[in-house]
Amino acid sequence: MIKVHDKQWFIDRIGKRIYREKNICNCQVCTTVHKEGLIITDEQHANYLYDCQELDLIYYENTNRKIR
């Protein structure tokens, strides 16, 4: 899996809301983050989300725009 965003993309969004692209998982966490988003709390959280791209968890900035 190629990482869609570089680490700086996540760091630049600390304190901002991002959304997870819909994926095959329908668990409560994935569904909530897809619909309501999450706020990146700090640099450690940003690094974690950057690494999550390897699990095919892709993030974007708003609910109207999909990355792929």
mmCIF file as Biopython writes it, N, C-alpha, C and O atoms, coordinates in Angstrom:
data_model
#
loop_
_atom_site.group_PDB
_atom_site.id
_atom_site.type_symbol
_atom_site.label_atom_id
_atom_site.label_alt_id
_atom_site.label_comp_id
_atom_site.label_asym_id
_atom_site.label_entity_id
_atom_site.label_seq_id
_atom_site.pdbx_PDB_ins_code
_atom_site.Cartn_x
_atom_site.Cartn_y
_atom_site.Cartn_z
_atom_site.occupancy
_atom_site.B_iso_or_equiv
_atom_site.auth_seq_id
_atom_site.auth_asym_id
_atom_site.pdbx_PDB_model_num
ATOM 1   N N  . MET A ? 1  ? 0.844   -1.192 0.000  1.0 0.0 1  A 1 
ATOM 2   C CA . MET A ? 1  ? 0.000   0.000  0.000  1.0 0.0 1  A 1 
ATOM 3   C C  . MET A ? 1  ? 0.880   1.244  0.000  1.0 0.0 1  A 1 
ATOM 4   O O  . MET A ? 1  ? 1.760   1.391  0.849  1.0 0.0 1  A 1 
ATOM 5   N N  . ILE A ? 2  ? 0.648   2.102  -0.920 1.0 0.0 2  A 1 
ATOM 6   C CA . ILE A ? 2  ? 1.346   3.384  -0.983 1.0 0.0 2  A 1 
ATOM 7   C C  . ILE A ? 2  ? 0.640   4.355  -0.045 1.0 0.0 2  A 1 
ATOM 8   O O  . ILE A ? 2  ? -0.588  4.441  -0.036 1.0 0.0 2  A 1 
ATOM 9   N N  . LYS A ? 3  ? 1.415   5.077  0.735  1.0 0.0 3  A 1 
ATOM 10  C CA . LYS A ? 3  ? 0.817   6.057  1.643  1.0 0.0 3  A 1 
ATOM 11  C C  . LYS A ? 3  ? 0.345   7.262  0.840  1.0 0.0 3  A 1 
ATOM 12  O O  . LYS A ? 3  ? 1.102   7.842  0.061  1.0 0.0 3  A 1 
ATOM 13  N N  . VAL A ? 4  ? -0.905  7.624  1.040  1.0 0.0 4  A 1 
ATOM 14  C CA . VAL A ? 4  ? -1.538  8.713  0.294  1.0 0.0 4  A 1 
ATOM 15  C C  . VAL A ? 4  ? -0.998  10.067 0.730  1.0 0.0 4  A 1 
ATOM 16  O O  . VAL A ? 4  ? -0.731  10.933 -0.103 1.0 0.0 4  A 1 
ATOM 17  N N  . HIS A ? 5  ? -0.841  10.244 2.021  1.0 0.0 5  A 1 
ATOM 18  C CA . HIS A ? 5  ? -0.356  11.514 2.565  1.0 0.0 5  A 1 
ATOM 19  C C  . HIS A ? 5  ? 0.999   11.301 3.230  1.0 0.0 5  A 1 
ATOM 20  O O  . HIS A ? 5  ? 1.278   10.233 3.775  1.0 0.0 5  A 1 
ATOM 21  N N  . ASP A ? 6  ? 1.823   12.324 3.178  1.0 0.0 6  A 1 
ATOM 22  C CA . ASP A ? 6  ? 3.081   12.229 3.923  1.0 0.0 6  A 1 
ATOM 23  C C  . ASP A ? 6  ? 2.817   12.619 5.384  1.0 0.0 6  A 1 
ATOM 24  O O  . ASP A ? 6  ? 1.750   13.134 5.718  1.0 0.0 6  A 1 
ATOM 25  N N  . LYS A ? 7  ? 3.789   12.368 6.227  1.0 0.0 7  A 1 
ATOM 26  C CA . LYS A ? 7  ? 3.625   12.616 7.664  1.0 0.0 7  A 1 
ATOM 27  C C  . LYS A ? 7  ? 3.298   14.080 7.946  1.0 0.0 7  A 1 
ATOM 28  O O  . LYS A ? 7  ? 2.524   14.382 8.855  1.0 0.0 7  A 1 
ATOM 29  N N  . GLN A ? 8  ? 3.880   14.979 7.175  1.0 0.0 8  A 1 
ATOM 30  C CA . GLN A ? 8  ? 3.645   16.411 7.388  1.0 0.0 8  A 1 
ATOM 31  C C  . GLN A ? 8  ? 2.182   16.786 7.185  1.0 0.0 8  A 1 
ATOM 32  O O  . GLN A ? 8  ? 1.678   17.690 7.851  1.0 0.0 8  A 1 
ATOM 33  N N  . TRP A ? 9  ? 1.490   16.098 6.267  1.0 0.0 9  A 1 
ATOM 34  C CA . TRP A ? 9  ? 0.066   16.362 6.019  1.0 0.0 9  A 1 
ATOM 35  C C  . TRP A ? 9  ? -0.713  16.195 7.325  1.0 0.0 9  A 1 
ATOM 36  O O  . TRP A ? 9  ? -1.569  17.018 7.649  1.0 0.0 9  A 1 
ATOM 37  N N  . PHE A ? 10 ? -0.419  15.138 8.067  1.0 0.0 10 A 1 
ATOM 38  C CA . PHE A ? 10 ? -1.103  14.889 9.347  1.0 0.0 10 A 1 
ATOM 39  C C  . PHE A ? 10 ? -0.666  15.890 10.404 1.0 0.0 10 A 1 
ATOM 40  O O  . PHE A ? 10 ? -1.496  16.388 11.164 1.0 0.0 10 A 1 
ATOM 41  N N  . ILE A ? 11 ? 0.614   16.190 10.463 1.0 0.0 11 A 1 
ATOM 42  C CA . ILE A ? 11 ? 1.120   17.153 11.451 1.0 0.0 11 A 1 
ATOM 43  C C  . ILE A ? 11 ? 0.499   18.524 11.219 1.0 0.0 11 A 1 
ATOM 44  O O  . ILE A ? 11 ? 0.155   19.214 12.179 1.0 0.0 11 A 1 
ATOM 45  N N  . ASP A ? 12 ? 0.354   18.926 9.972  1.0 0.0 12 A 1 
ATOM 46  C CA . ASP A ? 12 ? -0.249  20.223 9.641  1.0 0.0 12 A 1 
ATOM 47  C C  . ASP A ? 12 ? -1.716  20.308 10.059 1.0 0.0 12 A 1 
ATOM 48  O O  . ASP A ? 12 ? -2.267  21.406 10.140 1.0 0.0 12 A 1 
ATOM 49  N N  . ARG A ? 13 ? -2.349  19.186 10.322 1.0 0.0 13 A 1 
ATOM 50  C CA . ARG A ? 13 ? -3.764  19.167 10.672 1.0 0.0 13 A 1 
ATOM 51  C C  . ARG A ? 13 ? -4.011  18.899 12.163 1.0 0.0 13 A 1 
ATOM 52  O O  . ARG A ? 13 ? -5.133  18.585 12.559 1.0 0.0 13 A 1 
ATOM 53  N N  . ILE A ? 14 ? -2.972  19.022 12.980 1.0 0.0 14 A 1 
ATOM 54  C CA . ILE A ? 14 ? -3.164  18.893 14.431 1.0 0.0 14 A 1 
ATOM 55  C C  . ILE A ? 14 ? -4.154  19.962 14.877 1.0 0.0 14 A 1 
ATOM 56  O O  . ILE A ? 14 ? -4.020  21.137 14.535 1.0 0.0 14 A 1 
ATOM 57  N N  . GLY A ? 15 ? -5.153  19.529 15.648 1.0 0.0 15 A 1 
ATOM 58  C CA . GLY A ? 15 ? -6.208  20.434 16.106 1.0 0.0 15 A 1 
ATOM 59  C C  . GLY A ? 15 ? -7.354  20.566 15.126 1.0 0.0 15 A 1 
ATOM 60  O O  . GLY A ? 15 ? -8.323  21.274 15.403 1.0 0.0 15 A 1 
ATOM 61  N N  . LYS A ? 16 ? -7.266  19.900 13.984 1.0 0.0 16 A 1 
ATOM 62  C CA . LYS A ? 16 ? -8.312  19.977 12.955 1.0 0.0 16 A 1 
ATOM 63  C C  . LYS A ? 16 ? -8.990  18.624 12.789 1.0 0.0 16 A 1 
ATOM 64  O O  . LYS A ? 16 ? -8.439  17.587 13.157 1.0 0.0 16 A 1 
ATOM 65  N N  . ARG A ? 17 ? -10.184 18.655 12.234 1.0 0.0 17 A 1 
ATOM 66  C CA . ARG A ? 17 ? -10.976 17.451 12.008 1.0 0.0 17 A 1 
ATOM 67  C C  . ARG A ? 17 ? -10.650 16.864 10.633 1.0 0.0 17 A 1 
ATOM 68  O O  . ARG A ? 17 ? -10.592 17.579 9.632  1.0 0.0 17 A 1 
ATOM 69  N N  . ILE A ? 18 ? -10.440 15.548 10.607 1.0 0.0 18 A 1 
ATOM 70  C CA . ILE A ? 18 ? -10.286 14.822 9.353  1.0 0.0 18 A 1 
ATOM 71  C C  . ILE A ? 18 ? -11.241 13.632 9.378  1.0 0.0 18 A 1 
ATOM 72  O O  . ILE A ? 18 ? -11.747 13.257 10.436 1.0 0.0 18 A 1 
ATOM 73  N N  . TYR A ? 19 ? -11.484 13.045 8.220  1.0 0.0 19 A 1 
ATOM 74  C CA . TYR A ? 19 ? -12.432 11.950 8.073  1.0 0.0 19 A 1 
ATOM 75  C C  . TYR A ? 19 ? -11.746 10.742 7.460  1.0 0.0 19 A 1 
ATOM 76  O O  . TYR A ? 19 ? -10.801 10.879 6.683  1.0 0.0 19 A 1 
ATOM 77  N N  . ARG A ? 20 ? -12.226 9.565  7.813  1.0 0.0 20 A 1 
ATOM 78  C CA . ARG A ? 20 ? -11.689 8.332  7.250  1.0 0.0 20 A 1 
ATOM 79  C C  . ARG A ? 20 ? -12.530 7.928  6.052  1.0 0.0 20 A 1 
ATOM 80  O O  . ARG A ? 20 ? -13.759 7.936  6.111  1.0 0.0 20 A 1 
ATOM 81  N N  . GLU A ? 21 ? -11.867 7.578  4.979  1.0 0.0 21 A 1 
ATOM 82  C CA . GLU A ? 21 ? -12.559 7.066  3.803  1.0 0.0 21 A 1 
ATOM 83  C C  . GLU A ? 21 ? -13.294 5.787  4.179  1.0 0.0 21 A 1 
ATOM 84  O O  . GLU A ? 21 ? -12.790 4.992  4.971  1.0 0.0 21 A 1 
ATOM 85  N N  . LYS A ? 22 ? -14.468 5.586  3.623  1.0 0.0 22 A 1 
ATOM 86  C CA . LYS A ? 22 ? -15.243 4.373  3.876  1.0 0.0 22 A 1 
ATOM 87  C C  . LYS A ? 22 ? -14.433 3.171  3.425  1.0 0.0 22 A 1 
ATOM 88  O O  . LYS A ? 22 ? -13.848 3.178  2.342  1.0 0.0 22 A 1 
ATOM 89  N N  . ASN A ? 23 ? -14.400 2.134  4.261  1.0 0.0 23 A 1 
ATOM 90  C CA . ASN A ? 23 ? -13.664 0.925  3.913  1.0 0.0 23 A 1 
ATOM 91  C C  . ASN A ? 23 ? -14.545 -0.295 4.159  1.0 0.0 23 A 1 
ATOM 92  O O  . ASN A ? 23 ? -15.734 -0.154 4.446  1.0 0.0 23 A 1 
ATOM 93  N N  . ILE A ? 24 ? -13.981 -1.467 4.050  1.0 0.0 24 A 1 
ATOM 94  C CA . ILE A ? 24 ? -14.784 -2.686 4.190  1.0 0.0 24 A 1 
ATOM 95  C C  . ILE A ? 24 ? -15.204 -2.963 5.623  1.0 0.0 24 A 1 
ATOM 96  O O  . ILE A ? 24 ? -16.125 -3.746 5.852  1.0 0.0 24 A 1 
ATOM 97  N N  . CYS A ? 25 ? -14.560 -2.348 6.573  1.0 0.0 25 A 1 
ATOM 98  C CA . CYS A ? 25 ? -14.902 -2.544 7.981  1.0 0.0 25 A 1 
ATOM 99  C C  . CYS A ? 25 ? -16.144 -1.714 8.342  1.0 0.0 25 A 1 
ATOM 100 O O  . CYS A ? 25 ? -16.227 -0.530 8.015  1.0 0.0 25 A 1 
ATOM 101 N N  . ASN A ? 26 ? -17.072 -2.330 8.995  1.0 0.0 26 A 1 
ATOM 102 C CA . ASN A ? 26 ? -18.290 -1.628 9.412  1.0 0.0 26 A 1 
ATOM 103 C C  . ASN A ? 26 ? -18.391 -1.502 10.928 1.0 0.0 26 A 1 
ATOM 104 O O  . ASN A ? 26 ? -19.484 -1.344 11.470 1.0 0.0 26 A 1 
ATOM 105 N N  . CYS A ? 27 ? -17.238 -1.572 11.618 1.0 0.0 27 A 1 
ATOM 106 C CA . CYS A ? 27 ? -17.275 -1.439 13.071 1.0 0.0 27 A 1 
ATOM 107 C C  . CYS A ? 27 ? -17.705 -0.015 13.449 1.0 0.0 27 A 1 
ATOM 108 O O  . CYS A ? 27 ? -17.716 0.890  12.614 1.0 0.0 27 A 1 
ATOM 109 N N  . GLN A ? 28 ? -18.051 0.153  14.704 1.0 0.0 28 A 1 
ATOM 110 C CA . GLN A ? 28 ? -18.529 1.459  15.198 1.0 0.0 28 A 1 
ATOM 111 C C  . GLN A ? 28 ? -17.482 2.556  15.026 1.0 0.0 28 A 1 
ATOM 112 O O  . GLN A ? 28 ? -17.821 3.673  14.636 1.0 0.0 28 A 1 
ATOM 113 N N  . VAL A ? 29 ? -16.216 2.251  15.311 1.0 0.0 29 A 1 
ATOM 114 C CA . VAL A ? 29 ? -15.160 3.264  15.211 1.0 0.0 29 A 1 
ATOM 115 C C  . VAL A ? 29 ? -15.002 3.732  13.763 1.0 0.0 29 A 1 
ATOM 116 O O  . VAL A ? 29 ? -14.984 4.934  13.499 1.0 0.0 29 A 1 
ATOM 117 N N  . CYS A ? 30 ? -14.887 2.789  12.828 1.0 0.0 30 A 1 
ATOM 118 C CA . CYS A ? 30 ? -14.712 3.167  11.415 1.0 0.0 30 A 1 
ATOM 119 C C  . CYS A ? 30 ? -15.910 3.960  10.900 1.0 0.0 30 A 1 
ATOM 120 O O  . CYS A ? 30 ? -15.745 4.947  10.183 1.0 0.0 30 A 1 
ATOM 121 N N  . THR A ? 31 ? -17.110 3.528  11.264 1.0 0.0 31 A 1 
ATOM 122 C CA . THR A ? 31 ? -18.320 4.222  10.827 1.0 0.0 31 A 1 
ATOM 123 C C  . THR A ? 31 ? -18.380 5.638  11.390 1.0 0.0 31 A 1 
ATOM 124 O O  . THR A ? 31 ? -18.708 6.579  10.667 1.0 0.0 31 A 1 
ATOM 125 N N  . THR A ? 32 ? -18.070 5.795  12.664 1.0 0.0 32 A 1 
ATOM 126 C CA . THR A ? 32 ? -18.100 7.116  13.300 1.0 0.0 32 A 1 
ATOM 127 C C  . THR A ? 32 ? -17.062 8.049  12.689 1.0 0.0 32 A 1 
ATOM 128 O O  . THR A ? 32 ? -17.371 9.200  12.379 1.0 0.0 32 A 1 
ATOM 129 N N  . VAL A ? 33 ? -15.831 7.564  12.514 1.0 0.0 33 A 1 
ATOM 130 C CA . VAL A ? 33 ? -14.771 8.420  11.965 1.0 0.0 33 A 1 
ATOM 131 C C  . VAL A ? 33 ? -15.074 8.776  10.509 1.0 0.0 33 A 1 
ATOM 132 O O  . VAL A ? 33 ? -14.711 9.861  10.054 1.0 0.0 33 A 1 
ATOM 133 N N  . HIS A ? 34 ? -15.721 7.896  9.786  1.0 0.0 34 A 1 
ATOM 134 C CA . HIS A ? 34 ? -16.128 8.203  8.409  1.0 0.0 34 A 1 
ATOM 135 C C  . HIS A ? 34 ? -17.184 9.315  8.395  1.0 0.0 34 A 1 
ATOM 136 O O  . HIS A ? 34 ? -17.095 10.245 7.594  1.0 0.0 34 A 1 
ATOM 137 N N  . LYS A ? 35 ? -18.174 9.217  9.272  1.0 0.0 35 A 1 
ATOM 138 C CA . LYS A ? 35 ? -19.291 10.170 9.270  1.0 0.0 35 A 1 
ATOM 139 C C  . LYS A ? 35 ? -18.996 11.460 10.037 1.0 0.0 35 A 1 
ATOM 140 O O  . LYS A ? 35 ? -19.334 12.548 9.570  1.0 0.0 35 A 1 
ATOM 141 N N  . GLU A ? 36 ? -18.372 11.346 11.207 1.0 0.0 36 A 1 
ATOM 142 C CA . GLU A ? 36 ? -18.184 12.497 12.078 1.0 0.0 36 A 1 
ATOM 143 C C  . GLU A ? 36 ? -16.755 13.022 12.109 1.0 0.0 36 A 1 
ATOM 144 O O  . GLU A ? 36 ? -16.511 14.147 12.543 1.0 0.0 36 A 1 
ATOM 145 N N  . GLY A ? 37 ? -15.816 12.206 11.650 1.0 0.0 37 A 1 
ATOM 146 C CA . GLY A ? 37 ? -14.420 12.600 11.651 1.0 0.0 37 A 1 
ATOM 147 C C  . GLY A ? 37 ? -13.786 12.476 13.020 1.0 0.0 37 A 1 
ATOM 148 O O  . GLY A ? 37 ? -14.408 12.025 13.982 1.0 0.0 37 A 1 
ATOM 149 N N  . LEU A ? 38 ? -12.528 12.890 13.081 1.0 0.0 38 A 1 
ATOM 150 C CA . LEU A ? 38 ? -11.796 12.925 14.341 1.0 0.0 38 A 1 
ATOM 151 C C  . LEU A ? 38 ? -10.851 14.111 14.305 1.0 0.0 38 A 1 
ATOM 152 O O  . LEU A ? 38 ? -10.452 14.568 13.233 1.0 0.0 38 A 1 
ATOM 153 N N  . ILE A ? 39 ? -10.500 14.599 15.467 1.0 0.0 39 A 1 
ATOM 154 C CA . ILE A ? 39 ? -9.579  15.723 15.575 1.0 0.0 39 A 1 
ATOM 155 C C  . ILE A ? 39 ? -8.213  15.174 15.957 1.0 0.0 39 A 1 
ATOM 156 O O  . ILE A ? 39 ? -8.084  14.435 16.933 1.0 0.0 39 A 1 
ATOM 157 N N  . ILE A ? 40 ? -7.196  15.538 15.187 1.0 0.0 40 A 1 
ATOM 158 C CA . ILE A ? 40 ? -5.833  15.103 15.482 1.0 0.0 40 A 1 
ATOM 159 C C  . ILE A ? 40 ? -5.363  15.892 16.702 1.0 0.0 40 A 1 
ATOM 160 O O  . ILE A ? 40 ? -5.308  17.121 16.676 1.0 0.0 40 A 1 
ATOM 161 N N  . THR A ? 41 ? -5.031  15.178 17.756 1.0 0.0 41 A 1 
ATOM 162 C CA . THR A ? 41 ? -4.760  15.838 19.036 1.0 0.0 41 A 1 
ATOM 163 C C  . THR A ? 41 ? -3.334  16.345 19.205 1.0 0.0 41 A 1 
ATOM 164 O O  . THR A ? 41 ? -3.121  17.398 19.806 1.0 0.0 41 A 1 
ATOM 165 N N  . ASP A ? 42 ? -2.356  15.611 18.683 1.0 0.0 42 A 1 
ATOM 166 C CA . ASP A ? 42 ? -0.963  16.012 18.868 1.0 0.0 42 A 1 
ATOM 167 C C  . ASP A ? 42 ? -0.090  15.291 17.849 1.0 0.0 42 A 1 
ATOM 168 O O  . ASP A ? 42 ? -0.590  14.549 17.004 1.0 0.0 42 A 1 
ATOM 169 N N  . GLU A ? 43 ? 1.217   15.515 17.935 1.0 0.0 43 A 1 
ATOM 170 C CA . GLU A ? 43 ? 2.122   14.938 16.944 1.0 0.0 43 A 1 
ATOM 171 C C  . GLU A ? 43 ? 2.162   13.409 17.022 1.0 0.0 43 A 1 
ATOM 172 O O  . GLU A ? 43 ? 2.293   12.743 15.995 1.0 0.0 43 A 1 
ATOM 173 N N  . GLN A ? 44 ? 2.051   12.858 18.207 1.0 0.0 44 A 1 
ATOM 174 C CA . GLN A ? 44 ? 2.029   11.402 18.335 1.0 0.0 44 A 1 
ATOM 175 C C  . GLN A ? 44 ? 0.796   10.822 17.634 1.0 0.0 44 A 1 
ATOM 176 O O  . GLN A ? 44 ? 0.897   9.805  16.948 1.0 0.0 44 A 1 
ATOM 177 N N  . HIS A ? 45 ? -0.344  11.451 17.797 1.0 0.0 45 A 1 
ATOM 178 C CA . HIS A ? 45 ? -1.568  11.027 17.131 1.0 0.0 45 A 1 
ATOM 179 C C  . HIS A ? 45 ? -1.410  11.152 15.616 1.0 0.0 45 A 1 
ATOM 180 O O  . HIS A ? 45 ? -1.832  10.268 14.871 1.0 0.0 45 A 1 
ATOM 181 N N  . ALA A ? 46 ? -0.804  12.248 15.162 1.0 0.0 46 A 1 
ATOM 182 C CA . ALA A ? 46 ? -0.561  12.453 13.728 1.0 0.0 46 A 1 
ATOM 183 C C  . ALA A ? 46 ? 0.315   11.338 13.166 1.0 0.0 46 A 1 
ATOM 184 O O  . ALA A ? 46 ? 0.045   10.821 12.082 1.0 0.0 46 A 1 
ATOM 185 N N  . ASN A ? 47 ? 1.360   10.967 13.896 1.0 0.0 47 A 1 
ATOM 186 C CA . ASN A ? 47 ? 2.238   9.882  13.456 1.0 0.0 47 A 1 
ATOM 187 C C  . ASN A ? 47 ? 1.485   8.555  13.384 1.0 0.0 47 A 1 
ATOM 188 O O  . ASN A ? 47 ? 1.679   7.781  12.447 1.0 0.0 47 A 1 
ATOM 189 N N  . TYR A ? 48 ? 0.638   8.294  14.359 1.0 0.0 48 A 1 
ATOM 190 C CA . TYR A ? 48 ? -0.166  7.067  14.374 1.0 0.0 48 A 1 
ATOM 191 C C  . TYR A ? 48 ? -1.082  7.005  13.145 1.0 0.0 48 A 1 
ATOM 192 O O  . TYR A ? 48 ? -1.161  5.975  12.476 1.0 0.0 48 A 1 
ATOM 193 N N  . LEU A ? 49 ? -1.767  8.107  12.855 1.0 0.0 49 A 1 
ATOM 194 C CA . LEU A ? 49 ? -2.672  8.128  11.706 1.0 0.0 49 A 1 
ATOM 195 C C  . LEU A ? 49 ? -1.902  7.970  10.390 1.0 0.0 49 A 1 
ATOM 196 O O  . LEU A ? 49 ? -2.379  7.321  9.459  1.0 0.0 49 A 1 
ATOM 197 N N  . TYR A ? 50 ? -0.731  8.556  10.324 1.0 0.0 50 A 1 
ATOM 198 C CA . TYR A ? 50 ? 0.132   8.379  9.153  1.0 0.0 50 A 1 
ATOM 199 C C  . TYR A ? 50 ? 0.433   6.894  8.956  1.0 0.0 50 A 1 
ATOM 200 O O  . TYR A ? 50 ? 0.329   6.384  7.841  1.0 0.0 50 A 1 
ATOM 201 N N  . ASP A ? 51 ? 0.799   6.208  10.016 1.0 0.0 51 A 1 
ATOM 202 C CA . ASP A ? 51 ? 1.107   4.778  9.935  1.0 0.0 51 A 1 
ATOM 203 C C  . ASP A ? 51 ? -0.123  3.929  9.606  1.0 0.0 51 A 1 
ATOM 204 O O  . ASP A ? 51 ? 0.006   2.871  8.989  1.0 0.0 51 A 1 
ATOM 205 N N  . CYS A ? 52 ? -1.296  4.376  10.005 1.0 0.0 52 A 1 
ATOM 206 C CA . CYS A ? 52 ? -2.525  3.624  9.725  1.0 0.0 52 A 1 
ATOM 207 C C  . CYS A ? 52 ? -2.810  3.488  8.229  1.0 0.0 52 A 1 
ATOM 208 O O  . CYS A ? 52 ? -3.586  2.622  7.825  1.0 0.0 52 A 1 
ATOM 209 N N  . GLN A ? 53 ? -2.205  4.316  7.425  1.0 0.0 53 A 1 
ATOM 210 C CA . GLN A ? 53 ? -2.403  4.205  5.982  1.0 0.0 53 A 1 
ATOM 211 C C  . GLN A ? 53 ? -1.953  2.844  5.463  1.0 0.0 53 A 1 
ATOM 212 O O  . GLN A ? 53 ? -2.460  2.372  4.446  1.0 0.0 53 A 1 
ATOM 213 N N  . GLU A ? 54 ? -1.006  2.209  6.153  1.0 0.0 54 A 1 
ATOM 214 C CA . GLU A ? 54 ? -0.555  0.870  5.762  1.0 0.0 54 A 1 
ATOM 215 C C  . GLU A ? 54 ? -1.653  -0.170 5.947  1.0 0.0 54 A 1 
ATOM 216 O O  . GLU A ? 54 ? -1.600  -1.244 5.349  1.0 0.0 54 A 1 
ATOM 217 N N  . LEU A ? 55 ? -2.640  0.142  6.765  1.0 0.0 55 A 1 
ATOM 218 C CA . LEU A ? 55 ? -3.779  -0.747 6.990  1.0 0.0 55 A 1 
ATOM 219 C C  . LEU A ? 55 ? -4.941  -0.399 6.066  1.0 0.0 55 A 1 
ATOM 220 O O  . LEU A ? 55 ? -6.062  -0.867 6.265  1.0 0.0 55 A 1 
ATOM 221 N N  . ASP A ? 56 ? -4.668  0.426  5.053  1.0 0.0 56 A 1 
ATOM 222 C CA . ASP A ? 56 ? -5.661  0.884  4.082  1.0 0.0 56 A 1 
ATOM 223 C C  . ASP A ? 56 ? -6.721  1.774  4.731  1.0 0.0 56 A 1 
ATOM 224 O O  . ASP A ? 56 ? -7.867  1.816  4.285  1.0 0.0 56 A 1 
ATOM 225 N N  . LEU A ? 57 ? -6.325  2.489  5.794  1.0 0.0 57 A 1 
ATOM 226 C CA . LEU A ? 57 ? -7.191  3.487  6.414  1.0 0.0 57 A 1 
ATOM 227 C C  . LEU A ? 57 ? -6.729  4.844  5.886  1.0 0.0 57 A 1 
ATOM 228 O O  . LEU A ? 57 ? -5.680  5.355  6.277  1.0 0.0 57 A 1 
ATOM 229 N N  . ILE A ? 58 ? -7.521  5.403  5.007  1.0 0.0 58 A 1 
ATOM 230 C CA . ILE A ? 58 ? -7.152  6.628  4.309  1.0 0.0 58 A 1 
ATOM 231 C C  . ILE A ? 58 ? -8.020  7.776  4.828  1.0 0.0 58 A 1 
ATOM 232 O O  . ILE A ? 58 ? -9.224  7.624  5.030  1.0 0.0 58 A 1 
ATOM 233 N N  . TYR A ? 59 ? -7.386  8.913  5.036  1.0 0.0 59 A 1 
ATOM 234 C CA . TYR A ? 59 ? -8.052  10.078 5.612  1.0 0.0 59 A 1 
ATOM 235 C C  . TYR A ? 59 ? -8.109  11.219 4.609  1.0 0.0 59 A 1 
ATOM 236 O O  . TYR A ? 59 ? -7.277  11.311 3.706  1.0 0.0 59 A 1 
ATOM 237 N N  . TYR A ? 60 ? -9.093  12.080 4.775  1.0 0.0 60 A 1 
ATOM 238 C CA . TYR A ? 60 ? -9.251  13.261 3.938  1.0 0.0 60 A 1 
ATOM 239 C C  . TYR A ? 60 ? -9.820  14.382 4.789  1.0 0.0 60 A 1 
ATOM 240 O O  . TYR A ? 60 ? -10.215 14.167 5.935  1.0 0.0 60 A 1 
ATOM 241 N N  . GLU A ? 61 ? -9.858  15.585 4.217  1.0 0.0 61 A 1 
ATOM 242 C CA . GLU A ? 61 ? -10.198 16.764 5.025  1.0 0.0 61 A 1 
ATOM 243 C C  . GLU A ? 61 ? -11.675 17.064 5.170  1.0 0.0 61 A 1 
ATOM 244 O O  . GLU A ? 61 ? -12.070 17.666 6.169  1.0 0.0 61 A 1 
ATOM 245 N N  . ASN A ? 62 ? -12.499 16.679 4.233  1.0 0.0 62 A 1 
ATOM 246 C CA . ASN A ? 62 ? -13.911 16.996 4.370  1.0 0.0 62 A 1 
ATOM 247 C C  . ASN A ? 62 ? -14.773 15.866 3.830  1.0 0.0 62 A 1 
ATOM 248 O O  . ASN A ? 62 ? -14.275 14.971 3.147  1.0 0.0 62 A 1 
ATOM 249 N N  . THR A ? 63 ? -16.051 15.905 4.132  1.0 0.0 63 A 1 
ATOM 250 C CA . THR A ? 63 ? -16.949 14.797 3.790  1.0 0.0 63 A 1 
ATOM 251 C C  . THR A ? 63 ? -17.313 14.789 2.306  1.0 0.0 63 A 1 
ATOM 252 O O  . THR A ? 63 ? -17.878 13.804 1.831  1.0 0.0 63 A 1 
ATOM 253 N N  . ASN A ? 64 ? -17.013 15.832 1.572  1.0 0.0 64 A 1 
ATOM 254 C CA . ASN A ? 64 ? -17.406 15.901 0.165  1.0 0.0 64 A 1 
ATOM 255 C C  . ASN A ? 64 ? -16.326 15.436 -0.800 1.0 0.0 64 A 1 
ATOM 256 O O  . ASN A ? 64 ? -16.600 15.255 -1.987 1.0 0.0 64 A 1 
ATOM 257 N N  . ARG A ? 65 ? -15.116 15.240 -0.318 1.0 0.0 65 A 1 
ATOM 258 C CA . ARG A ? 65 ? -14.014 14.911 -1.216 1.0 0.0 65 A 1 
ATOM 259 C C  . ARG A ? 65 ? -13.347 13.602 -0.823 1.0 0.0 65 A 1 
ATOM 260 O O  . ARG A ? 65 ? -12.931 13.419 0.321  1.0 0.0 65 A 1 
ATOM 261 N N  . LYS A ? 66 ? -13.255 12.716 -1.768 1.0 0.0 66 A 1 
ATOM 262 C CA . LYS A ? 66 ? -12.596 11.435 -1.540 1.0 0.0 66 A 1 
ATOM 263 C C  . LYS A ? 66 ? -11.229 11.478 -2.204 1.0 0.0 66 A 1 
ATOM 264 O O  . LYS A ? 66 ? -11.056 12.130 -3.233 1.0 0.0 66 A 1 
ATOM 265 N N  . ILE A ? 67 ? -10.265 10.792 -1.623 1.0 0.0 67 A 1 
ATOM 266 C CA . ILE A ? 67 ? -8.909  10.747 -2.160 1.0 0.0 67 A 1 
ATOM 267 C C  . ILE A ? 67 ? -8.849  9.869  -3.399 1.0 0.0 67 A 1 
ATOM 268 O O  . ILE A ? 67 ? -8.265  10.257 -4.411 1.0 0.0 67 A 1 
ATOM 269 N N  . ARG A ? 68 ? -9.437  8.714  -3.327 1.0 0.0 68 A 1 
ATOM 270 C CA . ARG A ? 68 ? -9.351  7.795  -4.439 1.0 0.0 68 A 1 
ATOM 271 C C  . ARG A ? 68 ? -10.674 7.185  -4.749 1.0 0.0 68 A 1 
ATOM 272 O O  . ARG A ? 68 ? -10.781 6.377  -5.671 1.0 0.0 68 A 1 
#
